[in-house]
Amino acid sequence: MHDVRNRRNLAVSAVCLAMTMSACSSSQEEGPGPQPSADHNVAEDEISAPDAVSSVSGIGWEWRPGEGERVTAVHPGPVGAVIELADGLVGLRGDTGDELWRYRVPDTEGFSASFSPSGTNVLVTATDEPSALLDTATGASLAEDVEGGGGARLLDEGRLLHQRGEATETLLEVSDLETGETLWSQGTPQTCSDGGPTRQISTSHHSDAIVLLLHCSEDTSEGALRTPAPDTVNALVALDPVEGRELWRVESEDTDGLGMAQARMFQDGLVAEFPGEEGWLIIDPTDGTTIAESPKPVLSIHEDGYLAGPDPFAEDPTHELRTFDGEVTATVTVPDGRLPADTPESAVGLPEHLLGIDMERGTPEDAIDVLLTPWVDEGSGEVIDATTTETASNLDPGRLLPVAGAVLVYVPVERSAGIDTVEHVVALQ
């Protein structure tokens, strides 16, 4: 039995039991569905998405895994959160924490889940089991017995992305999800404009582009990524998911061997940092145009701008809300005693305040808190006692995840700190 305690006393669970047509109840998938060995319950009705929160003041609901369940990750979904287990998925409504659907393949190994860029669909695979495509709002099966799903990434509800070979000779292939037919494939690895040895650092996918981050140099060893040779060129190369043709590229020379290039795909844009270049680029993944150049690390992107956090190597300790044309609309400085460096998982900028993860060592457990710092009234703020863990990681003690209806807080899996499961998910509202 899952521990979902709504501190606002909404009594939603009782309502769901009483209403046979309730959207928050679940039923066993009927008719053709995924593999027979799967435990698969789906939401009976279409689920409307809760509104995004503009501010939070406390804990709205909490969720814990059931006995024998091990949580490996937490993902945003169109109506709330999708909890990834070692052997399945659980869909939660973001404003209440109610379980909407469940998909598990007990007694299996090698379970994995690949989400579409929009987060509306997920491809689930497991060793010796056929893959299936699910709707992440209701858990309903959209496709079953998917060919070639193992190890693939979901581009959209109709196509899969496969990567073959090592990092220095990676070849991409896209196949049809239902038939398994190859739609296009690369004959030679992608490289920089001048050719030569290449190592693929990362692959990001968007609904309109597959974006590769490349390291081109005579030395393409893994160690050379952090201590590159002076002949290094870093490149972003975008490919059309439908045809595989090149859409655009951005290249940058690292003649001083300053370090590894980085790129991250957000819902509303691609952020790239090239060693030797000033600032962080926000790029439209569709056509490669630069939307903005940020002087600080980009932590999130929204429709009208982005959240920028302090550069840990700079003197300015402020977080900023910025428009894409560079205007700073709000700033805040986190309280003394908290490390100013943030990642997209440790800071969330809401319209009314900045949320940040803080950790305090204690006995017998470490406390994971959330600091609420308003964009006005500099120096004021609140602390929400969110959760605890036996021994928190110094580098990644806790995470924040905005979803429809809440901002979630949890301690992620961190094997170096002895944490092999997410034990507690807390919703701030």
C-alpha positions in Angstrom: 0.0 0.0 0.0 1.4 3.4 -1.0 1.8 6.2 1.5 0.0 9.2 -0.2 -1.0 11.6 2.5 -2.8 14.7 1.4 -2.2 17.3 4.1 -4.9 19.5 2.8 -7.4 16.8 3.7 -9.0 16.6 0.2 -10.2 13.1 0.8 -9.7 12.4 -2.9 -9.2 8.7 -2.4 -12.6 8.3 -0.9 -14.2 10.1 -3.7 -12.5 8.0 -6.2 -13.7 4.8 -4.6 -17.3 6.1 -4.5 -17.4 7.3 -8.1 -17.3 4.5 -10.7 -16.5 6.9 -13.5 -13.8 8.9 -11.6 -10.8 10.0 -13.6 -8.5 9.2 -10.8 -9.5 5.5 -10.5 -7.7 2.7 -12.3 -8.8 -0.4 -14.0 -7.1 -3.4 -15.5 -6.3 -2.8 -19.2 -8.9 -4.6 -21.3 -8.6 -6.0 -24.8 -5.3 -6.0 -26.7 -2.6 -4.6 -24.5 1.1 -5.1 -23.6 2.7 -8.3 -22.7 0.6 -10.7 -20.7 3.2 -10.8 -17.9 2.8 -7.1 -17.2 0.7 -5.8 -14.3 -1.0 -3.0 -16.1 -3.7 -0.7 -14.6 -4.8 2.4 -16.5 -6.9 5.5 -15.7 -10.5 5.1 -16.8 -11.0 8.6 -18.1 -9.0 11.3 -19.8 -7.1 13.3 -17.3 -7.1 17.1 -17.4 -3.7 18.7 -16.6 -3.5 20.6 -13.3 -2.3 24.2 -13.5 1.3 25.0 -12.9 2.0 26.5 -9.5 3.2 30.1 -9.3 4.2 29.9 -5.7 4.5 27.3 -2.9 4.1 27.6 0.9 4.3 24.0 2.2 3.9 20.3 1.6 0.7 19.3 -0.2 1.2 15.6 -0.4 3.8 12.8 0.0 4.4 9.5 -1.7 6.5 6.5 -0.8 7.1 3.3 -2.7 5.3 0.1 -1.6 7.0 -2.9 -0.1 9.5 -4.5 -2.4 9.4 -1.5 -4.9 12.7 0.2 -5.8 12.4 3.7 -7.3 15.2 4.6 -9.8 14.0 8.0 -11.1 11.2 10.6 -11.1 10.0 12.2 -14.4 7.6 15.0 -15.3 4.5 14.0 -17.1 1.6 15.9 -18.7 -0.6 15.6 -15.7 1.9 15.2 -12.9 4.8 12.8 -12.3 5.9 9.4 -13.6 7.7 7.3 -11.0 10.2 4.9 -12.6 10.7 1.6 -10.7 13.3 -1.0 -11.2 10.5 -3.1 -12.9 7.9 -0.6 -14.1 6.3 2.8 -13.9 3.6 4.6 -11.7 1.7 7.7 -12.8 0.7 10.2 -10.2 -1.6 13.2 -10.5 0.4 16.4 -9.7 -2.1 18.3 -7.6 -3.2 15.5 -5.4 -0.6 12.7 -5.5 -3.2 10.1 -6.4 -2.0 7.1 -8.4 -3.6 7.2 -11.9 -2.0 4.2 -13.5 0.6 1.5 -13.0 2.7 -0.7 -15.3 5.0 -3.3 -13.8 6.8 -6.4 -15.2 7.6 -8.3 -12.0 10.5 -10.8 -11.9 12.2 -9.2 -14.9 15.6 -7.7 -15.5 16.9 -4.9 -17.7 13.8 -2.7 -17.4 14.2 0.7 -19.0 11.9 3.6 -20.0 12.5 6.2 -22.8 10.3 9.3 -22.8 9.4 11.3 -25.9 10.7 14.9 -25.9 7.2 16.2 -25.0 6.9 13.6 -22.1 3.5 12.5 -23.4 4.6 9.0 -24.4 7.1 6.4 -22.9 8.6 3.3 -24.4 9.1 0.5 -21.9 11.4 -2.4 -22.5 12.7 -5.3 -20.4 14.9 -8.3 -21.0 13.1 -11.2 -22.8 9.9 -9.1 -23.0 8.4 -7.3 -26.0 8.5 -3.5 -25.7 5.3 -1.4 -25.4 4.4 2.3 -25.9 2.3 3.9 -23.2 0.5 7.2 -22.8 2.0 8.9 -19.7 -1.3 10.7 -18.7 -3.5 7.6 -18.5 -1.0 4.7 -18.8 -3.0 3.4 -21.8 -1.2 1.2 -24.3 -0.6 2.9 -27.6 1.5 0.1 -29.2 2.5 -3.4 -28.2 5.1 -5.9 -29.3 7.3 -3.0 -30.5 10.1 -4.2 -32.7 13.7 -3.3 -31.8 12.7 -1.3 -28.7 15.5 -2.6 -26.5 18.2 0.1 -26.1 16.3 2.5 -28.4 15.3 6.1 -27.5 11.8 7.3 -28.3 11.7 10.2 -30.8 7.9 10.4 -31.0 5.0 8.0 -31.0 6.1 6.6 -34.4 9.9 6.5 -34.5 12.8 5.1 -32.5 16.4 6.3 -32.4 19.2 3.7 -32.2 22.9 4.3 -31.6 25.4 1.7 -32.8 29.1 1.5 -32.1 31.5 3.1 -29.7 31.7 6.8 -28.9 34.5 7.3 -31.5 32.5 5.6 -34.3 28.9 6.1 -33.4 26.3 5.5 -36.2 22.7 6.6 -35.8 19.6 4.8 -37.2 15.9 5.7 -37.0 13.2 3.0 -37.3 9.5 2.8 -37.5 8.1 2.0 -34.1 5.3 -0.4 -35.3 7.0 -2.2 -38.2 10.6 -2.1 -37.1 11.5 -0.9 -40.7 14.7 1.3 -40.9 13.7 4.7 -42.0 17.3 6.0 -42.4 20.7 5.2 -41.1 24.2 6.7 -41.2 27.0 5.0 -43.2 29.8 7.0 -41.6 30.0 8.7 -38.2 29.2 12.4 -38.0 32.3 14.7 -37.7 33.3 18.3 -37.6 33.6 20.3 -40.8 37.3 19.6 -41.3 36.9 15.9 -40.6 39.4 13.9 -38.6 39.0 11.8 -35.5 35.8 12.5 -33.6 34.3 11.4 -30.3 30.5 11.8 -29.7 30.0 13.4 -26.2 26.3 13.3 -26.1 23.0 13.0 -28.1 20.0 15.1 -27.3 16.6 14.8 -29.0 13.8 17.2 -29.6 10.6 16.8 -31.6 12.2 18.6 -34.6 15.9 17.7 -34.3 18.5 15.1 -33.1 21.5 17.2 -31.7 24.9 15.7 -31.4 27.7 17.2 -29.4 31.1 16.3 -30.9 34.7 16.5 -29.8 37.1 16.6 -32.8 40.8 16.2 -32.2 43.7 13.8 -32.8 43.2 12.7 -29.2 39.7 11.4 -28.8 40.2 9.4 -25.7 37.8 9.9 -22.8 40.5 11.6 -20.7 41.0 14.2 -23.5 37.5 15.5 -23.0 38.5 17.2 -19.8 42.0 18.0 -20.8 41.8 18.6 -24.5 44.6 19.0 -26.9 45.1 22.5 -28.4 43.8 21.4 -31.8 40.3 20.6 -30.4 37.1 21.7 -32.1 33.7 21.2 -30.5 30.6 21.0 -32.6 26.8 20.8 -32.3 25.3 19.1 -35.3 21.5 18.8 -35.7 19.9 16.1 -37.8 16.4 15.9 -39.2 14.6 13.1 -37.3 12.5 12.2 -40.4 15.3 12.0 -43.1 18.6 12.2 -41.2 19.9 15.1 -43.2 21.9 17.8 -41.5 19.8 20.8 -40.4 22.5 23.1 -38.9 25.8 23.1 -37.0 27.7 25.3 -34.6 31.4 24.8 -34.2 33.9 26.3 -31.7 37.7 26.0 -31.4 39.3 25.3 -28.0 42.9 26.3 -28.8 43.8 26.6 -25.1 42.5 23.2 -24.0 40.2 24.7 -21.4 37.8 21.7 -20.9 34.8 19.8 -22.1 32.0 21.3 -24.0 28.5 20.7 -22.6 25.0 20.7 -24.0 21.6 20.1 -22.4 18.1 20.0 -24.0 15.3 21.7 -22.2 11.6 21.6 -23.2 11.9 25.1 -24.8 15.5 25.2 -26.0 19.0 23.8 -26.1 21.7 25.3 -23.8 25.4 24.9 -24.8 28.7 25.9 -23.2 31.8 25.9 -25.3 35.2 26.3 -23.6 36.9 29.5 -24.7 33.6 31.2 -25.5 32.0 33.7 -23.2 28.7 32.8 -21.6 26.1 30.1 -22.3 24.2 29.9 -25.6 20.4 29.3 -25.7 19.7 27.8 -29.1 16.5 27.0 -31.0 17.0 23.3 -31.8 14.8 23.5 -34.8 16.9 25.9 -36.9 20.1 26.5 -34.8 19.5 30.2 -34.3 20.8 31.7 -31.0 17.8 32.8 -28.9 20.0 34.4 -26.2 23.5 34.6 -24.8 23.6 34.3 -21.0 26.5 35.6 -18.9 25.6 33.0 -16.2 24.7 29.3 -16.2 21.2 28.6 -17.5 19.1 26.6 -15.0 15.7 26.6 -16.8 14.0 28.0 -19.9 10.4 29.2 -20.0 8.2 30.9 -22.7 9.4 34.4 -22.0 12.9 34.0 -20.7 15.1 31.9 -18.5 16.5 31.4 -15.0 20.2 32.1 -14.6 22.2 31.0 -11.6 25.5 32.1 -10.2 28.7 31.1 -11.8 30.7 29.3 -9.1 33.9 30.8 -10.4 32.6 34.4 -10.5 32.0 37.0 -7.8 28.4 37.7 -8.5 26.3 35.4 -6.2 22.8 36.3 -7.6 20.2 34.3 -9.3 18.3 36.2 -12.1 15.2 36.0 -14.1 16.1 37.2 -17.6 14.3 37.9 -20.9 15.8 36.5 -24.1 16.9 40.0 -25.0 19.0 40.3 -21.9 16.8 42.3 -19.6 17.0 41.3 -15.9 13.5 41.2 -14.5 14.2 40.0 -11.0 17.3 39.1 -8.9 17.9 37.4 -5.6 20.9 36.4 -3.5 20.6 33.2 -1.6 21.2 33.3 2.2 24.7 33.0 3.5 25.9 29.5 4.3 24.4 27.9 1.2 26.6 27.0 -1.7 25.7 29.5 -4.6 26.4 26.9 -7.4 23.2 25.4 -8.7 22.1 22.9 -11.3 18.7 22.6 -13.1 17.8 20.0 -10.5 18.6 22.1 -7.4 16.9 25.5 -8.2 13.5 26.4 -9.6 12.4 29.9 -10.4 8.7 30.5 -9.8 7.0 33.9 -10.5 6.9 34.7 -6.8 10.1 33.2 -5.5 13.2 31.1 -6.0 13.3 27.6 -4.7 16.6 26.0 -3.8 17.8 22.8 -2.2 19.8 23.0 1.0 21.2 20.1 3.1 22.1 20.0 6.8 24.1 17.2 8.3 22.5 15.7 11.4 22.0 12.6 13.6 20.7 10.1 12.8 19.8 11.5 9.4 20.7 14.5 7.1 17.9 17.0 6.5 17.0 18.0 2.9 15.4 21.5 3.1 14.0 23.8 0.5 14.8 27.5 0.8 12.1 29.9 -0.5 13.5 33.3 -1.3 11.1 35.9 -2.7 12.2 38.0 -5.7 11.3 41.0 -3.6 12.2 41.8 0.1 15.8 40.9 -0.3 17.2 38.9 2.7 13.8 37.4 3.7 12.8 33.9 3.1 11.4 30.6 4.4 12.6 27.1 4.9 10.5 24.0 4.2 11.6 20.8 6.0 11.1 18.5 3.0 12.7 15.1 3.6 15.6 13.3 5.2 18.2 10.7 4.2 20.7 8.6 6.1 23.7 10.1 4.4 23.2 12.8 1.8 25.5 13.2 -1.2 27.6 16.4 -1.1 27.2 17.0 -4.8 23.6 16.0 -5.3 21.8 15.9 -1.9 18.3 16.6 -3.2 16.4 17.5 -6.3 13.5 19.8 -7.3 11.2 18.8 -10.2 8.4 21.1 -11.4 5.4 19.2 -12.6 1.8 20.1 -13.3 0.2 21.0 -10.0 3.3 21.0 -7.8 7.1 21.2 -7.4 8.5 17.8 -6.2 11.4 17.3 -3.8 13.3 14.0 -3.5 16.7 12.5 -2.8 18.0 10.9 -6.0 19.7 7.6 -6.4 23.4 8.1 -5.6 25.2 4.8 -5.2 28.4 6.5 -4.0 26.5 7.7 -1.0 24.8 4.4 -0.5 21.4 5.5 -1.9 20.0 2.9 -4.2 16.3 4.0 -4.3 14.2 7.1 -4.0 12.4 6.6 -0.7 10.2 9.7 -0.4 8.7 12.1 -2.9 7.3 15.4 -1.4 5.0 17.8 -3.3 5.3 21.5 -2.6 2.2 23.6 -3.3 
